[in-house]
């Protein structure tokens, strides 16, 4: 059959029937790969790979193609098995792309907690309000502490101190040092957004009160830090407990705060500021309010 006999006229266009199958093959293959490739980074992020790992994988892909294609082409030319080579390449491409679906997801689970944090020149403290100790999700901070105490069979003793820097006789709860060393410590990453109209600058420091920030100063707009031991680092201020009808509000002093790789004793604000905060706490304390997330998120705090 001559080339002229292979040609079919369709209006202004002419189509070579012999080349039509290979043209359709490349059209549909490139359409499928072109739709898939832009979503691979999103899929890698979903299964827990970091942006660095994703970049390395995408950076290696062109170099692998640059090295492998000439070798395969030379082998097919030598043995004159071009059709077989094309079929095998198609099959292997489909199989390897499908294998992405069985990559284990690098995710973990956390317990979701919502609460408020108040901060001023003298101290910072968790301000937790709830009605009838509801166990609805997300949990409140007091529910988290109750779960911790129940799990670790901890008993709380009272000392005399106030978190507001005005009174040294207000009792708050504390765990004896020998008990602290014996129970598994529960870590929480904390993300806060200010609800005060004009929030103050935040200072993480080892100073007893804020006169001049000698630690790490940060914007209140995106406040992120880590508390590695919730029971040991937060203590209820009994004197500040308030009950109005079914509404009960508790305050908890807060120390041993980790920002990046540095641990600080206190968090201060240059004026009174309140935050809405979301805590992501280690699983194992309770099976309530469990959420899955990728390690790439957790790595921001550890």
C-alpha positions, 0 to 999 in steps of 0.5 A: 500500500502506497503512502498516497493510498494511506492518506484520507481527506477530512475537509481541510485535513488529511490523515495518514491511516498508518500513523493514526494508531501511534498518534492516538497512542502518544496523545492519550499517553501524554494526556494521562501523564500530563494530568498525573504529574502536577498532582504527584507533589500533593500526593507526596505531601499527603502521605507525609513526605517533606518538601525537601524529599519531594524536591529531591525525587522530582530533581532525580527524575530528569537525570534518570530519563537522561541516562536510561533512554539512550541505553534502552534505545541502543539495545532496541536498535541492536536487537530490532525489537522496537515494538516489544520495547514500546510495549514493555515500557508502557507496562512498566510505566503503568506498574510503577505509577500504580506502586505509588498507591502502596507507599506507606503513609508517614502519618501519626495521630494526635488528640485535638484540644482547644483552649485560650491563653492569656499573656501579660508583662507578669505571666502567661496562663491557660484560661480554660472554660467549659460547661458540665465538663463536656467531652465533645470534640475538640476537648478542652484543656481541663479534659486533657489533664483529667485524661492524663491524670486518669491514665498515669494515676497521678495525684495532685498536691497543693502549694502556695503561689500565684501566677499574677505576680501579686500574691504568693499565697494562692494555692495551685496544684503540682505533681511531686518530682518523684511522680513526674519522673515516673509517668510518660510525658505527653507533648503538645504542639501549640498554635495560637491566634490573637483575639485581642484587637491590638495584641502585644509582642510576645517574649519567650525568656527565662526572666521572672518578669518582663522588663526587657526581653532578653530571650526570643521575641516574636510576633503574636500573629503566628504564635507556635511553640511546644510543651513537652510535658503537659502535667509537669509544665502546667499547674492549676491556680485554685484561687482563680477558679470561677463558677457561674451557673454551669460555666466553670473557668480554670487558670493554669500557669504555664512554664517550660515552653520550647520554641524551635530547639530552645526551652524557655521558662516563661512567656510574656506579652508587653501588654494584656493579650488573649489567644485562641489556641489549638493543641495537638497532643500525643496519642495514647492518653485517650481515644477521644478526638483523634486526628491523623496528620503527616509528620511533615507538620509535626516536624515544625515543632520538634 
